[in-house]
Amino acid sequence: MRTEVVSFFSDGVRLQGLLRLPDEITSGPIAAIVHGPGWLGLADAQSYVPWHEGFTAAGYGVLAFDYRGFGASEGEPGWVRPEWQLEDILSAVTYLETRPEIDSNRIGAYGMGGTGGGNAVMAAAVDTRIRCVAAQSVVADGADWLHRMRRESEWVEYLQRVAADRRRWVSDGSGEMVEPRKELMVATPERAALSPKKDVDNRIAEQFYLRSADYIMRYRPIDYVHRIAPRALLMTSVVDDVVTPEDHAIALYERAGAPKKLIRQNGTSHYRSYIENRDVLLAQIVAWYDRYLQFSPVSSRSIDRAETVEYLNRDTSPSVP
């Protein structure tokens, strides 16, 4: 895998990314995948490398980049604004169109975890240049996601706090700063124990604007997912996921049109699934791109057989077809 540091602009803000390519490109422009990081993630996270190696080994280019305000990209830090991140993904698609080694008619999207998965769904829904999408552990509804991290009394108090901060912004032009892993998303015991993003955590701002919660609560990929069809959507979920509830992926799957596929994982957890099931999931995702990330001036395809739910089990119980 060859890696090139690249930069491009999104709404006038310079973003930095990593363009990863196969060691050799033997014929013509190749298909490519845009990868916007997951929640509080960075493009150069070590956890992404095996996935990018798998994609490039299969002949795909991968463009991973830092959203504005994150990592090596310019922009004000301390914000999680999904609408900005969506625009950054679409700018990344446009950047790929400028690269001679990339086939601009064969660009897909990939997302991993929470808003990373949700952003890939949103991007494909609003921009038909994205011809295929694969997303793992997806957020469908930002307000529900934040709500379910908290007890009901905590949620009501949180809503009141966010409302007070909203009024402060219009009266004073500034607002409260908070720790993003405690007062935006609430870290689970698994995250605290495994530290899955330890190589990037210390490069993320320690304080974020509480106002970010307002923007996350407006974030609803569920309202857009139906617009992806007849382009292809693959999602993965984890049964009893306490980080990104599995029913978000199920709701997206039910709302989406075909071709679509949902892989449900048993016997693992949110963060462990990315390691324990990586080889199997990577093979499934590459096969999905191989099938659907293609373009011809005239094409015809039956999509009925692509409406599937598969179970990936790590225990001894039989697989459910």
C-alpha positions in Angstrom: 0.0 0.0 0.0 1.3 3.4 -1.0 0.3 6.4 1.1 0.4 10.0 -0.1 -0.4 13.0 2.1 -2.8 15.2 0.2 -4.8 18.4 0.8 -7.9 20.0 -0.6 -10.4 22.6 0.3 -14.0 22.3 1.7 -15.9 25.6 2.0 -12.6 27.4 1.8 -11.1 25.4 4.7 -8.0 23.4 3.9 -8.3 19.7 4.8 -5.5 17.2 4.9 -5.9 13.5 4.1 -4.1 10.3 3.2 -4.6 8.9 -0.3 -3.8 5.2 -0.1 -3.3 3.3 -3.4 -2.4 -0.2 -4.4 1.4 -0.9 -4.7 0.9 -1.2 -8.4 -1.9 0.0 -10.7 -1.8 -2.3 -13.7 -4.5 -1.0 -15.9 -6.6 2.2 -16.2 -8.1 4.4 -13.5 -9.2 2.5 -10.4 -12.2 2.7 -8.2 -11.8 4.6 -4.9 -13.4 4.8 -1.5 -13.9 7.9 0.6 -13.5 7.3 4.4 -14.5 10.0 6.8 -13.4 9.2 10.4 -15.8 8.0 13.0 -16.6 9.8 16.3 -13.6 11.9 17.4 -11.4 10.0 15.0 -8.5 11.0 12.8 -7.5 9.8 9.3 -4.2 8.3 10.5 -5.6 6.2 13.3 -3.8 2.8 13.5 -7.2 1.0 13.8 -8.0 2.0 10.2 -4.8 0.8 8.7 -5.7 -3.0 8.3 -9.0 -2.0 6.6 -7.2 0.3 4.2 -4.7 -2.4 3.5 -7.5 -4.8 2.7 -9.1 -2.3 0.3 -5.9 -1.4 -1.5 -4.9 -5.1 -1.8 -8.3 -5.6 -3.5 -7.4 -2.9 -6.0 -9.2 0.1 -4.5 -7.9 3.6 -3.7 -8.8 5.0 -0.3 -9.0 8.6 0.7 -9.1 9.1 4.5 -9.1 12.7 5.7 -9.4 14.8 8.9 -12.7 16.8 9.1 -12.3 20.5 9.6 -11.1 21.4 13.1 -9.6 17.9 13.5 -6.1 16.6 13.3 -4.0 18.1 10.5 -6.9 20.0 8.9 -7.6 23.6 9.3 -10.7 25.0 10.9 -11.8 25.9 14.5 -11.4 22.9 16.8 -14.0 21.9 19.4 -17.0 21.3 17.2 -18.9 18.2 16.1 -21.2 19.5 13.4 -22.4 16.7 11.1 -23.5 19.1 8.4 -19.9 20.4 8.1 -18.6 16.8 8.1 -21.0 15.9 5.4 -19.8 18.8 3.2 -16.2 17.7 3.9 -17.0 14.2 2.6 -18.5 15.5 -0.6 -15.5 17.8 -1.1 -13.3 14.7 -0.7 -15.4 13.0 -3.5 -14.7 16.1 -5.7 -11.0 15.9 -4.9 -10.9 12.3 -6.1 -12.5 13.4 -9.4 -9.3 15.5 -10.0 -6.9 12.5 -9.6 -6.0 10.9 -12.9 -5.5 7.5 -11.3 -9.1 7.4 -10.0 -12.2 6.6 -12.0 -14.6 9.3 -11.1 -17.5 7.0 -12.1 -16.5 4.4 -9.5 -16.4 6.2 -6.1 -17.8 4.7 -3.0 -18.1 5.6 0.7 -17.0 3.8 3.8 -17.7 4.7 7.4 -16.9 3.0 10.7 -18.6 3.6 14.0 -21.4 6.0 15.1 -21.3 9.2 13.1 -18.6 7.7 10.8 -21.1 5.2 9.6 -24.0 7.7 9.6 -22.0 10.2 7.6 -21.3 7.6 4.9 -25.0 6.9 4.7 -25.9 10.6 4.5 -23.2 11.4 1.9 -24.5 8.6 -0.4 -28.1 9.7 0.1 -27.5 13.3 -1.0 -24.9 12.8 -3.7 -25.3 10.3 -6.5 -21.6 10.4 -7.4 -21.3 7.9 -4.5 -22.3 4.7 -6.2 -21.9 2.3 -3.3 -21.6 2.5 0.5 -20.5 0.3 3.4 -21.0 1.4 7.0 -20.3 -0.3 10.3 -22.2 0.4 13.5 -24.3 3.2 12.3 -26.2 6.1 14.0 -29.6 6.6 12.6 -30.9 9.3 14.9 -28.5 11.6 16.8 -31.0 12.7 19.5 -31.9 9.0 20.3 -28.2 8.1 20.4 -27.4 10.8 23.0 -30.6 10.1 24.9 -29.8 6.4 25.4 -26.4 7.1 27.0 -28.2 8.7 29.9 -30.9 7.9 32.5 -34.1 9.8 32.0 -33.5 12.3 34.8 -30.0 13.0 33.3 -31.5 13.4 29.8 -34.1 16.0 31.0 -31.3 17.9 32.8 -29.1 17.7 29.8 -31.8 19.1 27.5 -32.3 22.0 29.9 -28.5 22.6 29.9 -28.3 22.5 26.1 -31.2 24.9 25.9 -29.6 27.4 28.3 -26.4 27.2 26.3 -28.3 27.9 23.1 -29.7 31.1 24.6 -26.3 32.1 25.8 -25.0 31.8 22.2 -27.6 34.3 20.9 -27.1 36.7 23.8 -23.3 36.5 24.3 -21.9 34.9 21.1 -20.2 32.1 23.0 -21.1 29.0 25.0 -20.0 26.3 27.4 -17.1 24.1 26.8 -17.2 20.4 27.9 -15.2 17.2 27.8 -16.5 15.5 24.7 -16.2 11.9 26.0 -18.2 12.7 29.1 -20.6 15.4 28.2 -21.3 14.9 24.5 -21.0 11.2 24.1 -20.7 9.2 27.3 -17.9 6.7 27.2 -18.9 3.1 28.0 -16.9 0.8 30.3 -15.7 -1.1 27.3 -14.1 2.0 25.8 -12.5 2.9 29.1 -11.1 -0.6 29.4 -9.9 -1.1 25.8 -8.8 2.5 24.9 -9.5 1.7 21.2 -8.4 5.1 20.0 -5.4 5.7 22.3 -3.2 6.7 19.4 -5.4 9.6 18.5 -7.2 10.5 21.8 -4.4 12.9 22.9 -4.5 14.7 19.6 -8.2 15.6 20.0 -9.1 18.8 21.7 -9.9 18.3 25.4 -12.8 20.8 25.4 -15.6 20.9 22.8 -18.5 23.3 22.6 -21.6 21.9 24.3 -23.5 23.5 21.4 -22.3 20.5 19.3 -25.0 18.5 21.1 -27.6 20.7 19.4 -26.3 19.8 16.0 -26.0 16.1 16.8 -29.6 16.0 18.0 -30.6 17.3 14.5 -28.6 14.5 12.8 -31.0 12.0 11.3 -29.6 9.7 8.6 -32.9 7.7 9.0 -34.6 10.5 7.1 -32.3 10.2 4.1 -31.4 6.6 3.7 -34.2 5.8 1.3 -32.6 8.1 -1.2 -29.6 5.8 -1.7 -31.5 3.1 -3.8 -31.0 1.8 -6.4 -27.3 2.3 -5.4 -26.1 -0.3 -3.0 -26.0 -0.1 0.8 -24.2 -2.6 3.2 -24.3 -2.2 6.9 -23.0 -4.1 9.9 -24.2 -4.1 13.4 -23.5 -5.8 16.8 -26.2 -7.5 18.8 -26.6 -5.8 22.2 -24.2 -3.0 21.2 -24.1 -0.5 24.1 -22.1 2.1 22.1 -24.2 2.4 18.9 -27.5 0.6 19.5 -28.2 -2.1 16.9 -31.7 -1.1 16.3 -30.4 2.0 14.6 -28.9 -0.2 11.8 -32.1 -2.3 11.7 -34.2 0.9 11.3 -32.0 2.1 8.5 -32.1 -1.2 6.8 -35.9 -1.3 7.0 -36.2 2.2 5.5 -33.6 1.7 2.8 -34.4 0.4 -0.7 -32.6 -2.5 -2.4 -29.9 -3.5 -3.1 -29.2 -3.7 0.6 -27.6 -6.0 3.1 -27.2 -6.1 6.9 -24.6 -8.2 8.7 -25.5 -8.8 12.4 -22.7 -9.9 14.7 -23.2 -12.1 17.8 -20.8 -13.0 20.5 -18.8 -9.8 20.4 -19.0 -6.1 21.3 -18.8 -2.7 19.5 -15.0 -2.2 19.7 -13.9 -5.9 19.8 -15.9 -6.6 16.6 -13.6 -4.4 14.6 -10.7 -6.7 15.5 -12.2 -10.1 16.1 -14.4 -10.1 12.9 -12.2 -7.9 10.7 -11.1 -10.6 8.2 -14.7 -11.8 7.7 -16.2 -8.4 7.5 -13.4 -7.1 5.2 -14.1 -9.9 2.8 -17.8 -9.2 2.8 -17.3 -5.4 2.3 -14.8 -5.9 -0.6 -17.2 -8.4 -2.2 -19.9 -5.7 -2.0 -17.7 -3.1 -3.6 -16.7 -5.6 -6.2 -20.3 -6.3 -7.1 -21.7 -2.8 -7.0 -18.9 -0.2 -7.3 -18.9 -0.3 -11.1 -20.1 1.8 -13.9 -21.1 1.4 -17.6 -23.1 3.6 -19.9 -25.8 0.9 -20.1 -26.4 -1.5 -17.3 -29.1 -3.9 -16.1 -29.2 -5.7 -12.8 -31.8 -7.6 -10.8 -31.7 -6.4 -7.2 -34.2 -8.7 -5.5 -31.5 -11.1 -4.2 -29.5 -8.4 -2.6 -32.1 -7.8 0.1 -30.5 -9.9 2.8 -29.8 -10.1 6.5 -26.9 -12.3 7.6 -25.7 -13.3 11.0 -22.0 -13.6 12.0 -21.8 -15.8 15.0 -18.7 -16.2 17.3 -20.4 -18.8 19.5 -21.5 -22.4 18.9 -25.0 -21.7 18.0 -26.0 -22.4 14.3 -26.1 -19.5 11.9 -29.4 -18.1 10.9 -29.8 -17.9 7.1 
